[in-house]
Amino acid sequence: MKKVLVTRAVPEMALGVLKNVVKSVANIEIDHNYIPDSREEFLKEVRDTHGLLVNPLNVIDSAIINAAEKLEVVSIIGVGFENIDVKAASKKKIPVAFTPILQKAVAELTFALILTLSRGITSADIYVRSGEWKEPIPIIELGTDLSGKTLGIVGLGRIGSEVAKRAKCFEMNIIYYDIERDYKKEEELGARYVSLDELLSSSDFVSLHAPLTPQTRHMIGKKELEKMKPTAYIINTSRGQILDQRALYQALVNKKIKGAGLDVFEEEPVSIDEPLLKLKNVVFTPHLGSATTENRMNMFLTAAQNLGQALGGQEPKYQINPKAV
Ligand code: DGY
């Protein structure tokens, strides 16, 4: 009997799919929605575990991987994997798989934040609900066009590229910065490569789509925010730690930039005492990038397939460390 721990609440429907997908590998006991009480307990529990189906935010470090003597696969329900020690897994020839299929959902949320900011949807909603709308033509701050404006994409990977496709439909000028220049994508998407400095100083909207690595942690801080236009907005649907939250607060309060749209935070869930929550020119969502019914079902299904494939002795379709295994 093989044992699989699922450290995330999986909807009933997806659990059915999960069971079906892995049933080809006979005798699997699935501990679903397993939330360990302590790290010690988790370390003990993984000892006889064959498969882990986890969140990108669960910490699966080398101690966990080494304690899991029977581990055959780590399957992440998500695309970021900064909390998983892939090196430690590769050393033990354990495949680590992920679900790089959520880019459209994240790009849509990115645009939802851009539009909420550019058209002042949050305050407009309050204005209507509170009965403040007294004149036929409402007395309310005007929004700003997207058409003709410049969108600066930091990281033109899977998600950044989907954001660029949508920006094209809104007739925006697209510039991007990445550690690697991609000529093919530039042509396909009509995006122009620029330095990070140029991107910051010439964008009307800056959208962050870099993975979290030691190099990208706080890559946008005080110095970078000060390079932005006072009329510009910054949107973060990647990882909270890429944007220095304290520096962002200061930039907003000191009117160095106009506003921000945040789906991710340095600490999640964000504390109610976070000073940013008091600011009106910031729009928040609680890490909802991948959160559509269709996309989440696809993610669960893909992660379950990856898991089933590895437990059945095959290479998972979306493996992060194929060469090491
Ligand atoms: C991911 O998969 O990285 C998304 O941010 C969801 O956590």
Residues whose N, C-alpha, C, O or C-beta is under 5 A from the ligand:
A	BS01	DGY	P56 I77 G78 V79 G80 S238 S290
